[in-house]
């Protein structure tokens, strides 16, 4: 876009220099080839000098005036007068019509642009014939029509091209603005997503680990305190490793060298060992490799669901089912615990964390429960 702007500015600058160049060249040609008397020449030179000053004052030195229609009407009117005087003095100055075409196309709009262009074409034809001819009237009118038609046609084409270029530039600027806005939104979404990830990881690792450690130490008695302390120490070491992995956005250790269903077996057996509740893991469908984020989300969902069972359900058994289907994979976690009322608001982080993990992958989380009838959680994500 910057390169386009530079080229556009250069072309505009060149277009603004051309009227001076054309007037200078035609004046030189007039000086070399004209047979007019000296007095008439000096008059012509005076008009040329006034024309130079007129262009410099009204257009070049005051660029802010170009957007003021009344001032530009005065400027264009003066240019028409100068061109008419010079063209009638000597046909060499007929080329100066180019300057009028440039100025009219830039500072006039609508019908006034075409009126001035047509008038300039008429003056160019008169200049070529040295005024209105008495003998070659047919040739004059034919040439006049050709001049007017060509001048108006090229002016219209140039106007349309300029407008299209302006619209393209506005669209490019708008696209750049939208692109910048999308980048900002993507950055903000990434920051928010990372916050959710870290919150979920902290909840799934540190919070659950600390809760397990507190449970083990609180339940310790004189007869089994050594076993309880050993389990608490094991939980502390495991969750310290999980916390480090969460900071570096690494996958859980259970998935380092095992498939998802094997990792679920390990998580379920470890949870059953610590909580004394039997857990069954069932696998259906053909096992296939999935994206790591899908596996992490399902494993974390299973961990969170089991943690909720340990804290709230008072269940006597739990069942995990991992189902590989054609285009989705489903994880179901069911318990026969006390259940809860779905209509009652909860301030816990567990279910929102699971839902956020699954929704990030364009999946869905379903929860079924009622008091005294246990709880069923189903996470479904595209595979």
C-alpha positions as MATLAB code, in Angstrom:
seq = 'XXXXXXXXXXXXXXXXXXXXXXXXXXXXXXXXXXXXXXXXXXXXXXXXXXXXXXXXXXXXXXXXXXXXXXXXXXXXXXXXXXXXXXXXXXXXXXXXXXXXXXXXXXXXXXXXXXXXXXXXXXXXXXXXXXXXXXXXXXXXXXXXXXXXXXXXXXXXXXXXXXXXXXXXXXXXXXXXXXXXXXXXXXXXXXXXXXXXXXXXXXXXXXXXXXXXXXXXXXXXXXXXXXXXXXXXXXXXXXXXXXXXXXXXXXXXXXXXXXXXXXXXXXXXXXXXXXXXXXXXXXXXXXXXXXXXXXXXXXXXXXXXXXXXXXXXXXXXXXXXXXXXXXXXXXXXXXXXXXXXXXXXXXXXXXXXXXXXXXXXXXXXXXXXXXXXXXXXXXXXXXX';
ca = [
       0.000    0.000    0.000;
       2.824    2.405    0.809;
       4.523    1.663   -2.518;
       1.213    2.289   -4.321;
       0.843    5.636   -2.562;
       4.378    6.639   -3.548;
       3.780    5.866   -7.218;
       0.457    7.676   -7.134;
       2.072   10.776   -5.649;
       4.800   10.677   -8.313;
       2.274   10.426  -11.140;
       0.262   13.315   -9.706;
       3.428   15.408   -9.394;
       4.341   14.659  -13.012;
       0.834   15.582  -14.172;
       1.121   18.925  -12.352;
       4.462   19.697  -14.042;
       3.259   18.888  -17.561;
       1.206   22.134  -18.045;
       4.325   24.198  -17.302;
       6.368   22.017  -19.658;
       3.806   22.270  -22.480;
       3.522   26.056  -22.118;
       7.327   26.399  -22.087;
       7.818   24.217  -25.197;
       5.088   25.978  -27.165;
       6.550   29.372  -26.207;
       9.963   28.274  -27.473;
       8.436   27.003  -30.735;
       6.515   30.250  -31.063;
       9.720   32.270  -30.569;
      11.562   30.249  -33.228;
       8.942   29.933  -35.943;
       6.515   32.813  -35.478;
       6.563   35.630  -38.066;
       4.579   38.066  -35.936;
       5.773   41.658  -35.343;
       7.917   42.382  -32.283;
       5.181   44.305  -30.486;
       2.748   41.428  -30.894;
       5.396   39.003  -29.691;
       5.949   40.975  -26.506;
       2.219   41.014  -25.932;
       2.180   37.224  -26.330;
       5.119   36.831  -23.949;
       3.260   38.953  -21.417;
       0.196   36.730  -21.681;
       2.422   33.636  -21.297;
       4.036   35.119  -18.190;
       0.614   35.897  -16.729;
      -0.497   32.346  -17.490;
       2.556   30.938  -15.667;
       1.845   33.168  -12.663;
      -1.850   32.273  -12.742;
      -1.140   28.506  -12.623;
       1.477   28.927   -9.907;
      -0.672   31.134   -7.661;
      -4.052   29.475   -7.964;
      -2.974   25.852   -8.198;
       0.648   25.036   -7.391;
       1.291   27.357   -4.435;
      -2.111   26.833   -2.804;
      -2.941   23.113   -2.946;
      -5.604   23.579   -0.273;
      -7.666   25.639   -2.717;
      -8.163   22.625   -5.003;
     -11.051   21.408   -2.832;
     -12.854   24.777   -2.932;
     -15.187   24.806   -5.983;
     -15.636   28.575   -6.226;
     -11.908   29.315   -6.212;
     -11.316   26.585   -8.762;
     -14.077   28.046  -10.965;
     -12.130   31.321  -10.992;
      -8.896   29.460  -11.749;
     -10.393   27.460  -14.642;
     -12.136   30.566  -16.007;
      -8.815   32.412  -16.085;
      -7.114   29.488  -17.816;
      -9.820   29.427  -20.499;
      -9.270   33.153  -21.132;
      -5.492   32.797  -21.337;
      -5.788   29.821  -23.665;
      -8.284   31.646  -25.902;
      -5.992   34.672  -26.193;
      -2.860   32.609  -26.860;
      -4.606   30.248  -29.285;
      -5.950   33.114  -31.320;
      -2.502   34.749  -31.357;
      -0.668   31.697  -32.728;
      -1.711   28.131  -33.551;
       1.402   26.788  -31.769;
      -0.381   27.473  -28.489;
      -3.152   25.059  -29.393;
      -1.166   22.395  -27.541;
      -1.780   24.295  -24.286;
      -5.262   22.769  -24.367;
      -3.677   19.763  -22.669;
      -3.113   21.849  -19.544;
      -6.802   22.750  -19.427;
      -7.811   19.099  -19.800;
      -5.561   18.158  -16.852;
      -6.845   20.911  -14.601;
     -10.513   20.449  -15.519;
     -10.352   16.692  -14.856;
      -8.785   17.237  -11.449;
     -10.697   20.164   -9.942;
     -14.118   20.008  -11.656;
     -16.874   17.440  -11.304;
     -20.031   16.520  -13.152;
     -21.304   18.519  -16.107;
     -18.964   21.453  -15.482;
     -15.976   19.243  -16.204;
     -17.407   18.238  -19.598;
     -18.527   21.798  -20.396;
     -14.996   23.137  -19.871;
     -13.456   20.204  -21.775;
     -15.826   20.747  -24.722;
     -15.140   24.500  -24.687;
     -11.405   23.826  -24.698;
     -11.812   21.487  -27.681;
     -13.695   24.239  -29.546;
     -10.888   26.700  -28.782;
      -8.328   24.134  -29.990;
     -10.155   23.809  -33.322;
     -10.376   27.603  -33.690;
      -6.682   27.905  -32.867;
      -5.781   25.340  -35.507;
      -7.685   27.322  -38.182;
      -6.604   30.727  -36.870;
     -10.200   31.590  -36.032;
     -13.509   30.735  -37.677;
     -12.769   29.938  -41.350;
     -14.751   31.497  -44.172;
     -13.901   28.948  -46.872;
     -13.293   25.550  -45.152;
     -16.332   25.550  -42.937;
     -17.171   21.850  -43.513;
     -13.656   20.764  -42.555;
     -13.759   23.042  -39.514;
     -17.041   21.635  -38.232;
     -15.928   18.075  -38.878;
     -12.688   18.671  -36.981;
     -14.591   20.487  -34.225;
     -16.907   17.522  -33.702;
     -13.945   15.124  -33.662;
     -12.086   17.284  -31.119;
     -15.108   17.608  -28.824;
     -16.023   13.916  -28.982;
     -12.457   12.745  -28.408;
     -11.840   15.236  -25.598;
     -15.054   14.334  -23.767;
     -14.535   10.596  -24.314;
     -10.971   10.566  -22.992;
     -11.994   12.813  -20.097;
     -14.822   10.433  -19.193;
     -12.537    7.389  -19.397;
      -9.918    9.150  -17.303;
     -12.539   10.193  -14.759;
     -13.925    6.650  -14.462;
     -10.413    5.199  -14.151;
      -9.520    7.716  -11.444;
     -12.715    6.979   -9.514;
     -12.104    3.242   -9.736;
      -8.545    3.722   -8.495;
      -9.856    5.835   -5.632;
     -12.438    3.201   -4.707;
      -9.818    0.444   -4.882;
      -7.572    2.463   -2.612;
     -10.409    2.986   -0.138;
     -11.166   -0.743   -0.213;
      -7.508   -1.568    0.351;
      -7.361    0.849    3.278;
     -10.582   -0.617    4.665;
      -9.192   -4.137    4.260;
      -5.999   -3.106    6.009;
      -8.071   -1.642    8.824;
     -10.139   -4.837    9.080;
      -6.985   -6.938    8.972;
      -5.464   -4.908   11.799;
      -8.715   -5.207   13.754;
      -8.782   -8.965   13.214;
      -5.191   -9.211   14.402;
      -6.089   -7.316   17.574;
      -9.147   -9.503   18.122;
      -7.134  -12.649   17.464;
      -4.515  -11.478   19.943;
      -7.168  -10.734   22.555;
      -8.853  -14.072   21.896;
      -5.490  -15.813   22.194;
      -4.792  -14.085   25.496;
      -8.264  -14.990   26.792;
      -7.902  -18.552   25.576;
      -4.528  -18.852   27.258;
      -6.038  -17.545   30.490;
      -8.764  -20.173   30.282;
      -6.170  -22.836   29.534;
      -4.035  -21.887   32.487;
      -7.076  -21.650   34.750;
      -8.189  -25.095   33.632;
      -4.706  -26.550   34.012;
      -4.321  -25.068   37.502;
      -7.716  -26.444   38.471;
      -6.978  -29.855   36.934;
      -3.536  -30.155   38.511;
      -2.776  -27.961   41.505;
      -6.316  -27.629   42.869;
      -7.134  -31.318   42.509;
      -3.720  -32.340   43.789;
      -3.949  -30.118   46.861;
      -7.482  -31.380   47.521;
      -6.213  -34.966   47.335;
      -3.292  -34.231   49.626;
      -5.582  -32.556   52.181;
      -7.983  -35.504   52.010;
      -5.197  -38.011   52.599;
      -3.637  -36.092   55.478;
      -7.017  -35.357   57.082;
      -7.939  -39.042   56.988;
      -4.621  -40.184   58.478;
      -4.849  -42.105   61.774;
      -2.322  -43.622   64.081;
      -2.495  -46.940   62.286;
      -2.272  -45.853   58.659;
      -0.575  -42.442   58.748;
       2.543  -43.734   56.997;
       0.496  -44.961   54.007;
      -1.520  -41.746   53.916;
       1.610  -39.575   54.027;
       3.223  -41.661   51.284;
       0.140  -41.250   49.079;
       0.103  -37.479   49.793;
       3.797  -37.211   48.865;
       3.162  -39.148   45.656;
       0.298  -36.793   44.806;
       2.499  -33.770   45.516;
       5.278  -35.006   43.219;
       2.811  -35.921   40.472;
       1.072  -32.560   40.608;
       4.350  -30.650   40.691;
       5.260  -32.337   37.406;
       1.778  -31.539   36.042;
       2.141  -27.888   37.037;
       5.456  -27.607   35.207;
       3.930  -29.188   32.120;
       0.962  -26.826   32.279;
       3.263  -23.791   32.323;
       5.053  -25.060   29.218;
       1.773  -26.152   27.545;
       2.932  -29.774   27.352;
       0.620  -32.767   27.249;
      -0.055  -34.741   30.459;
       2.537  -37.400   31.330;
      -0.084  -40.145   30.955;
      -0.133  -39.404   27.210;
       3.634  -39.247   26.748;
       4.028  -42.893   25.801;
       0.472  -44.251   25.812;
      -2.657  -44.006   23.719;
      -5.709  -42.246   25.075;
      -7.526  -45.385   26.209;
      -4.363  -46.609   27.972;
      -3.937  -43.223   29.648;
      -7.549  -43.408   30.827;
      -6.834  -46.851   32.307;
      -3.872  -45.421   34.238;
      -5.835  -42.407   35.472;
      -8.794  -44.576   36.507;
      -6.652  -47.132   38.356;
      -4.716  -44.409   40.165;
      -7.921  -42.642   41.172;
      -9.480  -45.937   42.315;
      -6.401  -46.730   44.387;
      -6.460  -43.364   46.148;
     -10.221  -43.200   46.725;
     -11.140  -46.842   47.234;
     -13.898  -46.789   44.608;
     -13.828  -49.316   41.745;
     -13.668  -47.841   38.239;
     -14.370  -49.723   35.010;
     -13.026  -48.492   31.675;
     -14.762  -49.622   28.480;
     -13.514  -49.094   24.932;
     -15.795  -49.260   21.870;
     -15.031  -48.717   18.219;
     -11.753  -48.882   16.304;
      -8.933  -47.014   18.037;
      -7.314  -44.378   15.841;
      -4.815  -41.581   16.278;
      -6.259  -38.165   17.092;
      -4.972  -34.646   17.434;
      -3.076  -34.179   20.744;
      -5.448  -31.397   21.818;
      -8.400  -33.772   21.516;
      -6.689  -36.412   23.616;
      -5.644  -33.883   26.262;
      -9.165  -32.437   26.442;
     -10.767  -35.872   26.918;
      -8.178  -36.966   29.469;
      -8.601  -33.741   31.465;
     -12.383  -34.156   31.277;
     -12.069  -37.650   32.733;
      -9.767  -36.381   35.510;
     -12.147  -33.544   36.385;
     -15.185  -35.825   36.339;
     -13.442  -38.306   38.654;
     -12.343  -35.477   40.964;
     -15.967  -34.315   41.198;
     -17.057  -37.862   42.010;
     -14.483  -38.025   44.820;
     -15.541  -34.661   46.266;
     -19.307  -34.752   45.888;
     -20.811  -38.037   44.696;
     -20.154  -40.568   47.536;
     -20.369  -43.188   44.771;
     -19.754  -46.915   45.156;
     -18.717  -47.432   41.539;
     -17.778  -45.417   38.457;
     -17.733  -46.314   34.777;
     -15.740  -44.690   31.943;
     -16.601  -45.414   28.321;
     -14.476  -44.208   25.403;
     -16.279  -44.591   22.068;
     -14.615  -44.127   18.676;
     -17.279  -43.387   16.060;
     -17.057  -42.424   12.394;
     -16.408  -38.714   12.819;
     -16.542  -38.115   16.571;
     -15.154  -39.594   19.752;
     -17.197  -39.686   22.947;
     -16.185  -40.012   26.584;
     -18.894  -40.971   29.094;
     -18.350  -40.899   32.848;
     -21.139  -42.341   35.012;
     -21.421  -42.841   38.752;
     -24.085  -44.161   41.120;
     -23.608  -41.399   43.656;
     -25.972  -38.914   45.266;
     -26.350  -36.792   42.140;
     -27.390  -33.138   42.187;
     -30.044  -30.742   40.917;
     -29.029  -29.294   37.550;
     -31.379  -26.353   38.049;
     -29.468  -25.104   41.076;
     -26.663  -22.660   40.241;
     -23.156  -23.754   41.125;
     -20.090  -21.654   41.837;
     -17.694  -24.496   41.107;
     -15.119  -24.398   38.320;
     -15.216  -28.061   37.345;
     -18.139  -28.221   34.894;
     -17.361  -24.815   33.264;
     -13.736  -25.914   32.806;
     -14.797  -29.161   31.141;
     -17.317  -27.364   28.953;
     -14.740  -24.775   27.878;
     -12.199  -27.452   26.956;
     -14.722  -29.313   24.829;
     -16.168  -26.192   23.195;
     -12.682  -25.050   22.151;
     -12.586  -28.130   19.921;
     -16.087  -27.499   18.483;
     -17.449  -30.248   20.679;
     -20.295  -30.509   23.178;
     -20.620  -31.503   26.843;
     -23.822  -33.044   28.214;
     -24.601  -33.511   31.903;
     -27.436  -35.656   33.280;
     -28.110  -35.876   36.999;
     -30.792  -35.760   39.639;
     -30.665  -36.144   43.410;
     -30.260  -39.790   44.431;
     -29.848  -41.087   40.865;
     -26.167  -40.514   40.152;
     -24.524  -38.395   37.446;
     -23.617  -38.949   33.804;
     -21.239  -36.696   31.910;
     -20.742  -37.084   28.168;
     -18.072  -35.197   26.174;
     -18.298  -35.407   22.371;
     -15.645  -33.891   20.099;
     -14.831  -34.213   16.378;
     -12.165  -36.840   15.784;
];
